[in-house]
Amino acid sequence: LHIVMHFGNVCAIITANPPSRLEKVIAMDACKVELRQQARERRAQEVEEAAERERERLERLREYISAKDVAEISVDLGLEEPVKLVVKERESLDVVVADFASKYRIGETDINVLKAELRKKMQPVPVLIAALPVVHEDGSHTLLSFKEGENITGKVDEYVDVYGLGAEYKERLLEAATNRVERRTARRKIVQLPISSPDGRTLHCALYEVGEQHDPSPVAREFLEVWGLDLGAVQQLAQALLSKLPPARVVVPINLGERGIMNFRLADGEEMQKVVRTFMEVNEIPEESFQQLIRAVNKKLYPGAVNL
């Protein structure tokens, strides 16, 4: 008589009488079969648990990238229940309300009332501080944006979670995001331009004193991309930002080699050396070029003067 007992991954044979060699072989084979079955079941369970975690992550990702509600109102149309009217990010308030009005045969006067009520429900939108471009291993590109009042670590944690990234990616993202945000917020905000979004909200595009006044185009592009607006309006927005700056005393084209030509802009009331230093820092211009850039600016400011 023998009894096969399992303790975790250990298989033990308890016998009443010394087993024969054949009995030992049979018992051990039975033990191996049982252990293999247990291992298969554990692997199947682990696979199922991993699949469930991945399903939950994909659901969080879907929610993360989906357009959020901007405003919602309930409209009493004399039906059994009020009808919800919702405007989402990247939608047009005018189009959404027009479609709703057409469906329920609502007149022009009431259309304006609906728009006004939706706007009342819209929350103020924080100013965009910075956006970090992220390229994933599959070549896909996303923007991790940061607005005033948002916690950098919390935003990075959420991004890493929904995209299923490892701890090593979190450290890199957190360092890059912190540097990008602090680089702008450490300096003075020199322009904050209100922008009417198609969804009815008022957004704000800002320039900081980090050399952005020389060429606002990158800031304009980043702003439009983050908010899902028409990228064809980059130059229009850049010009609108420039128009809010103090008048330029001088504009000097600076050759940055492979990066092309960038205009150096010095406005009334600005300290030349400070602005030049910032321009050089932002554009990674070597220190030995400082005096050369100063002379180029002075030559524009005072044509025909003798530079000592």
JOVEN-V841274 format. One record per pair of residues at least 12 apart in sequence whose ideal C-beta (glycine too) atoms are under 8 Angstrom apart, sorted by sequence separation. I is the first residue (numbers start at 1). J is the second residue. D is the distance in whole Angstrom. If there is no record, write none. Layout:
# JOVEN-V841274
[[I:J:D] [I:J:D]]
This chain:
# JOVEN-V841274
[[2:14:7] [3:15:8] [72:84:6] [73:85:5] [85:97:7] [131:143:5] [132:144:4] [144:156:7] [192:204:5] [193:205:5] [207:219:6] [251:263:5] [252:264:4] [264:276:8] [295:307:5] [2:15:4] [72:85:7] [98:111:7] [101:114:7] [131:144:7] [132:145:8] [157:170:7] [160:173:7] [192:205:8] [193:206:7] [206:219:8] [220:233:8] [221:234:5] [224:237:7] [251:264:7] [277:290:8] [280:293:7] [1:15:7] [2:16:7] [13:27:5] [72:86:5] [97:111:6] [100:114:7] [131:145:4] [132:146:8] [156:170:6] [159:173:7] [192:206:5] [205:219:7] [220:234:5] [223:237:7] [251:265:5] [252:266:8] [276:290:7] [279:293:7] [1:16:4] [13:28:7] [71:86:7] [72:87:8] [85:100:5] [130:145:7] [131:146:7] [144:159:5] [191:206:6] [205:220:7] [220:235:8] [250:265:8] [251:266:8] [264:279:6] [1:17:6] [71:87:5] [130:146:5] [191:207:4] [250:266:5] [2:19:5] [11:28:8] [69:86:6] [70:87:5] [97:114:5] [128:145:6] [129:146:5] [156:173:5] [189:206:5] [190:207:5] [217:234:6] [220:237:4] [248:265:5] [249:266:5] [276:293:5] [13:31:7] [69:87:7] [70:88:6] [97:115:6] [128:146:8] [129:147:6] [156:174:5] [189:207:7] [190:208:7] [205:223:5] [217:235:7] [220:238:4] [248:266:7] [249:267:6] [276:294:6] [69:88:6] [70:89:6] [128:147:5] [129:148:6] [189:208:6] [190:209:5] [219:238:8] [248:267:5] [249:268:6] [11:31:4] [68:88:7] [127:147:6] [188:208:7] [189:209:8] [203:223:8] [245:265:8] [247:267:7] [248:268:8] [2:23:6] [11:32:8] [67:88:4] [68:89:5] [70:91:8] [83:104:7] [94:115:8] [97:118:7] [126:147:4] [127:148:5] [153:174:6] [156:177:6] [187:208:5] [188:209:5] [216:237:8] [217:238:5] [220:241:7] [246:267:4] [247:268:6] [249:270:8] [262:283:7] [273:294:7] [276:297:7] [67:89:4] [93:115:6] [125:147:8] [126:148:4] [152:174:7] [155:177:7] [187:209:4] [190:212:8] [191:213:8] [216:238:4] [219:241:7] [245:267:6] [246:268:5] [272:294:7] [4:27:6] [11:34:7] [67:90:5] [126:149:5] [185:208:8] [187:210:5] [190:213:6] [215:238:8] [246:269:6] [11:35:6] [67:91:7] [126:150:7] [184:208:4] [203:227:6] [246:270:8] [259:283:8] [2:27:6] [6:31:8] [75:100:8] [93:118:7] [134:159:8] [152:177:5] [216:241:4] [254:279:8] [272:297:6] [4:30:6] [9:35:7] [93:119:8] [152:178:6] [184:210:6] [216:242:6] [4:31:6] [77:104:6] [136:163:7] [183:210:6] [256:283:6] [6:34:6] [195:223:8] [6:35:8] [9:38:8] [75:104:8] [85:114:7] [144:173:7] [152:181:6] [213:242:8] [254:283:8] [256:285:8] [264:293:7] [4:34:7] [197:227:6] [87:118:6] [146:177:7] [198:229:8] [266:297:6] [6:38:8] [197:229:7] [205:237:7] [213:245:6] [264:296:8] [85:118:7] [144:177:6] [264:297:7] [146:180:8] [207:241:6] [146:181:5] [266:301:8] [205:241:7] [207:245:8] [75:114:7] [134:173:7] [254:293:7] [73:114:7] [132:173:7] [195:237:8] [254:296:7] [73:117:5] [132:176:6] [193:237:8] [252:296:5] [73:118:6] [132:177:5] [252:297:6] [71:118:4] [130:177:8] [193:240:6] [215:262:5] [250:297:6] [71:119:7] [73:121:6] [132:180:5] [193:241:6] [214:262:6] [215:263:6] [252:300:5] [72:121:7] [214:263:6] [251:300:8] [71:121:4] [130:180:5] [191:241:6] [214:264:6] [250:300:5] [71:122:5] [130:181:5] [193:244:6] [214:265:5] [250:301:5] [70:122:6] [129:181:6] [213:265:6] [249:301:7] [130:183:8] [191:244:5] [130:184:6] [191:245:6] [213:267:7] [129:184:6] [190:245:7] [129:185:6] [127:192:7] [214:279:6] [211:278:5] [210:278:7] [211:279:5] [209:278:7] [211:281:7] [211:282:4] [210:282:6] [211:283:7] [128:203:8] [125:201:5] [128:204:7] [125:202:7] [127:204:5] [128:205:7] [129:206:8] [122:200:6] [124:202:8] [125:203:5] [128:206:7] [122:201:5] [125:204:7] [127:206:5] [143:222:8] [119:200:5] [145:226:5] [118:200:6] [143:225:6] [143:226:6] [115:200:7] [131:222:5] [130:222:8] [64:158:7] [128:222:8] [131:225:7] [128:223:6] [131:226:5] [64:162:4] [128:226:6] [128:227:8] [60:161:7] [61:162:4] [60:162:5] [61:163:7] [57:161:7] [94:198:8] [57:162:7] [93:198:7] [92:198:4] [93:199:6] [57:164:5] [91:198:7] [92:199:7] [93:200:4] [90:198:8] [91:199:5] [90:199:7] [54:164:8] [89:199:6] [88:199:7] [87:199:6] [87:200:6] [70:199:5] [71:200:7] [70:200:7] [70:201:6] [90:227:8] [90:228:4] [89:228:7]]
